[in-house]
Amino acid sequence: MKIISGGAWLMMLVACSPAPSDVRDLAKQTPTEAVPLVAGIDASSGSLAGLRIGMTKDQLFAAGNPIIKRSVMQEGDEYIVMDVSLPDGLVVECWFDQGRIEKLRTISEGLLDEKGVGVGSTLVALKAAYPDGRLVTGNEDGRRYANFVNRSRVVFEMDMAGLPQACFHDESKECEVHPNLRVHGVVLYSGPST
């Protein structure tokens, strides 16, 4: 599915259109599963909810969405991050470097990739969608991480509260992971992750 660059137009069109009966029935049967109403996660075009890697601040402001600007220190570098509020309570963090979006991140449920996974999906669903993907855990300079990577631009950040401490010791090779471990956040980078 191609992402239409007029994200706001697309969201308005979808919001004003009645849902097909099979979508309404699905929503009634499985209320905990999110049904995406906007363009989701698209690694091939580098977009998340219609926001694209490489966009300038002017392009982001021109879309007309509410934005909160903040500064974040990470690994000794300062980044400008703009939190963009989208319809249905979706929020996307836009991380800037040299005046352009370098990274997009969300912890909002409702944005899914072409394989139907996103925030809230289980590790089982990730492995089914991406059989060659893998869970990578560790501790780098005091910061713990647990990410599912699949050699694309997308990294699925996992809920670390559901992992035993052994997963974050560099010397430990033993990390028992519950199959229902859930995605906490989705990050889209400007280049592929390993």
N, C-alpha and C positions, 0 to 999 in steps of 0.2 A: 504494500500500500504506500503510495507516495504521500509525503507530507506537503500540505498546501501552505505556501508561505504566508498567506493571510490568516494567521492563527485565530485572531479575534473574530474574523468573519465566519470561519469554520465553527468556532465554539457557539456563536450566536445562532447559526443555521441548525446545528445539532440540538441546541437547547430549545429552540422553537418548534422542532419537528416532533411529532408523536413517536414514541418508541414502538418498534415492531412488536407484535404480540409475543413472539418467542423471546425477546429480550425482557418484556414485562413478566412473562411466566418464569424465566430464569431468575429474575430478581426476587420474585415471590418465594421460589423454592430454596434459594441459597442466599439469605440476606447478608451473610458474612463475606461473601465474595463480591468484590467491587466490579462493576461494569463500567469500563471507561467511556466517557462522553466526549473527550477531547483527544487530539492527537497524543499518542503516548510516548514511549521510549523508542527512539529510532537510532540505533548505533551507526547504521550505514550513512545516514545524512547528518549525524551529529546533533540530533535535536531531542529535547525533552519538553513535552507539552507545547510544542511549537516554538520554543526558544532554542536558538542554535549556537553551537560553538562558533566563535569568531565574530559574533555580533558586537557592535560598538555600543557604548553607553547611549548615544543618541538614538540608535535603532531600538534599543530596549525601552527608552522613555517614550518613543513615538508610538509604541503599541498601546499606551494609555492605561496600563495596569498599575495598581498601587504598588509602590516600591519603598522599602526601608533600606537605607544605606548604612553599612557598618564597616569597621576595620577589624581584621583578624590577624593575629600573629601566629605563624606556623613555621616551625623549624627555622626560626630566626629571621624569617621574611614577613613583611607586612603585606596583606592582600586587602583589596577593596572587595567587599561582598555585598551584593544587592539582593535582598529577599523580595521576590516578585509574588504578589498575591493574585491568584487566578480564580476563576469561578469554582464553585463547589468546595471551597476551603482548601484548595491545592496551593502549596507554597513551593517555589523553586528557588534555591540559592544559586546565584550567578557569581562565580569567582572570576575576577578580572586580573589580567596581566598585560601590561603595555597597552591599555585602553581597549582590550577585546576580551570577550568571555573565553576563558581557558578551561573552565570546569563548570558543570551543572550538577546540582545535587538536590535530592528531595527525600523527605521522610514521610511524605503524604501518601496515603493509600489511594488507589484509583488510577495511577498511571502504569500501564502494562506495556511490555514489549511485544513484538510480533509473535512470540511463542506463549504469551499469556502470563508471564511472570513479572512481579514487581514487589513493592513494599508489602509485607505480610505473607508472601509466598514461602513455602517450606523448602528445606534443603532437598527433600525428595522431589518436589516439583522442579527445582533448579537442575538437579541431576538428570531428570527425565527430559527436560528441554535442552540441556547442554551436556550430553554424555561425556564429552571430552573436557568439561570444566572441572575445576578442583577447588576445594576449600583450603585457604592458606591462613594460618594463624601464627601469631608471634608477638614479640615485644621489641619495639625499636625505640631506643632512647627514652624508655619509660612510658611509651605510648603503646597500649595493647591494640591489636587489630585482629579481625576475623573477617576475611573477604572471600567471596566466591568469584573466581575469575574464569573467563572462557576465551581468552585471546582476542577479545574485541575491545572497543572503547568503554564498555560498560563494566562496572564493578558493583557487585551486590554486597553491601555491608551487612553482616549478620549480627543478630542480637547476642552480644557477648555475655549477657547475664545468664544465658542458657548453656554456657560452656564451662567445663571444669578448669581450675587454675593451671593444671598441667599443660593445657593448650598454649599457654603464654610463656612457657619456659623455653628458652632457645635450645637448651641441651636435651629437652624431652621430645621424644618421637612418638609418645603415646598420647593420643588425644581422642577420647571416646566422645563422639558427637551424637546427640539424639536426632533421629531423622526428621522430627518436627521442628527443628531449629528454624527460626523465621528470619526473613530479610527485614532489617531495620531501616536501611536507606539504600538509595540507588545513586551512583555517581557516574556521570558521563564525562570522559576525558577527551582532550583534543587528539590524543594518539592512543594506540592499543595498549592494554595492560598485559602483564605476563603472569 
